[in-house]
Amino acid sequence: MSEKEDFLHEFHWLMDVLQDIDVGLVILNREFEVKLWNSFMQNHSAKMPEDVLGHNLFELFPDLPKPWFERKAESVFVLQNAAFTTWEQRPYLFKFKNYRPITSIAKFMYQNSTIIPLTNVRSEVEHICIILYDVTEVAVNRLQLQDANNQLHTLSRTDGLTGLLNRKTWEQELELEFKRFQRHPEVSCLIMFDIDHFKRVNDTYGHPTGDAVIRETAKVLMDSIRDIDIAGRYGGEEFTIILTHTNKQGALVVAERIRTQMESITVTHDSHEVKYTVSLGIAEIHADIENRTAWIERADRALYQAKDNGRNNSVIFED
């Protein structure tokens, strides 16, 4: 076999590898005209080489992030160093649909990409090569793990029945608010309230109806406060709210809003209709409060005063 035939044979073998390799290969010139379009790109884009070769990449794919890609490519042309991007930085370069059954929950193919310089015999970079990797399986697994961790984090912080902060997390938030007050004394209030005669609801209608009442109470609570306020389920039928930047008179307005709203609703569950009321205690933070427990005790004492007053009312703690 002659030297020319050897070269043609090796070149043909090399082209077969480039066509059949399981990564995308695209070669572009300075004008971003396509000079190589392998089978991976053909299969996932549904564009045949004869429809792509010699055409401008951005005209073929208008969705490509043109300014971003031009900056990346220019650094490769000028510095003659490879550039990289991962799916965490940009989910994809070419928006290809995902057809793999294992990762079918992903609508598109997640991609890592590398752009490498191709030098000519004069060591000049006249072309660049995009290498595109399908990393959908890795990305989906990572995202599922992150989602699971986020869910576990949420579950560890919230009450399963109401979605409010659980007692442990809420007390941590109260501790932070107490320490903030020690550093920068600024008024805030604590409200504690519970459902009047809740045991009677459970005994009369059953615990599932009681749970429905607790869920509705949590919903009214969340609809009645600001985004910056912190609500939690303290335990059983008892709820708590931290009202930041709010004095006791402002807290009384919030408490009365919650109380009147609770008084006006009817909870329907399993053909049962339940009307109920709540009693609320309010404690404004002061310098003489030693710790968060003392703050809770003041709100709790105000709550019991509201009970003693006949329930369905709001009481501000006073020394």
C-alpha positions, -999 to +999 in steps of 0.1 A: +000+000+000+014+034-010+020+062+014-009+082-001-032+052+003-020+048+039-029+084+046-063+082+030-070+050+049-060+066+082-080+098+074-111+077+065-107+058+099-104+091+117-135+105+101-155+074+111-144+080+147-154+116+146-188+108+131-197+079+154-183+092+187-210+097+214-203+135+218-212+164+197-185+178+174-189+211+156-161+230+139-166+267+131-145+293+113-140+329+123-174+338+107-191+311+128-198+290+096-201+253+103-173+232+088-180+199+106-212+185+119-210+149+132-237+123+136-244+132+173-253+167+163-273+155+133-293+130+153-302+154+181-308+185+160-326+167+131-304+188+108-285+170+081-249+180+073-259+193+039-283+217+055-258+229+080-223+229+065-212+264+052-241+281+071-239+306+100-244+289+133-266+316+147-289+316+117-293+279+121-300+281+158-315+315+167-319+304+203-282+302+209-269+328+234-251+348+207-233+375+227-222+350+254-210+325+228-191+351+208-173+363+239-163+327+247-152+320+212-132+352+209-112+343+240-104+309+223-094+325+190-072+352+207-057+334+237-055+300+219-068+284+251-098+261+256-129+274+272-154+254+292-190+256+305-209+232+327-247+225+330-247+242+364-235+275+347-257+271+317-281+240+313-274+237+276-258+253+246-280+237+220-316+231+232-319+194+223-348+173+235-340+145+259-349+111+246-332+088+271-358+067+290-338+067+323-338+105+324-371+111+307-382+135+335-358+160+319-374+179+290-341+188+274-305+175+273-282+189+300-248+196+284-213+203+293-193+219+265-156+226+256-144+250+230-109+242+218-087+262+193-076+245+161-043+258+149-031+257+113+005+250+101+014+286+109+002+281+145-028+305+138-062+297+151-086+300+122-111+274+135-126+263+168-141+230+178-171+227+201-172+194+220-207+188+234-213+162+262-247+148+272-247+149+310-284+146+315-282+116+337-256+132+360-276+165+361-309+148+368-294+127+396-278+158+411-310+179+409-331+150+424-306+148+453-308+186+458-346+184+457-346+156+482-322+175+505-344+206+502-375+186+511-357+170+541-346+205+552-382+217+549-396+187+567-371+192+595-382+228+600-420+226+595-450+211+611-465+184+590-501+192+596-500+230+590-469+238+571-460+263+598-426+263+615-424+235+641-417+244+677-380+237+676-374+259+646-397+287+657-379+289+691-346+292+672-361+321+653-373+336+686-338+333+701-324+351+670-349+379+675-341+381+712-304+384+705-310+410+677-329+431+703-300+428+727-276+442+700-300+467+685-329+475+707-359+478+684-394+469+694-410+436+684-439+415+698-448+379+705-483+367+701-494+333+715-530+321+709-549+289+710-583+275+699-610+279+725-626+246+737-606+226+712-610+194+732-647+197+727-642+199+690-622+166+690-646+149+714-677+159+694-666+156+658-634+134+660-597+141+655-599+143+616-623+173+620-600+187+647-571+185+623-592+203+597-598+231+622-561+234+630-552+235+592-578+263+586-565+282+616-529+280+602-542+293+568-560+322+584-529+330+604-506+331+574-531+352+554-532+377+583-495+385+588-466+400+567-439+381+549-414+393+575-434+379+604-426+344+617-455+320+625-452+286+641-473+258+657-462+257+693-480+224+700-515+210+698-540+238+692-515+266+702-499+289+677-472+316+679-462+347+659-431+369+661-440+404+648-408+422+640-407+461+642-441+461+658-451+475+692-479+461+714-506+483+699-497+473+664-496+436+676-531+441+691-544+452+656-529+420+641-543+398+670-578+413+666-577+408+628-569+371+634-595+368+661-624+383+641-615+363+611-615+330+631-648+340+646-664+345+612-654+313+594-670+278+594-649+247+589-667+220+570-653+184+572-671+150+568-705+168+568-696+185+601-698+223+603-676+238+631-675+274+643-649+283+668-630+312+684-595+319+696-579+337+725-547+356+721-519+369+744-494+396+734-460+404+749-438+433+738-401+428+742-384+448+769-349+452+783-359+436+815-367+403+798-338+380+806-342+354+778-366+340+752-383+317+778-392+348+799-406+364+768-428+333+760-440+332+797-452+368+794-472+360+762-485+329+778-497+348+809-515+372+787-531+343+768-544+328+801-557+363+811-577+363+778-591+329+788-600+342+822-618+371+806-642+347+789-622+337+758-625+351+722-605+382+731-569+396+729-549+407+759-516+427+761-493+416+789-488+443+815-465+440+846 
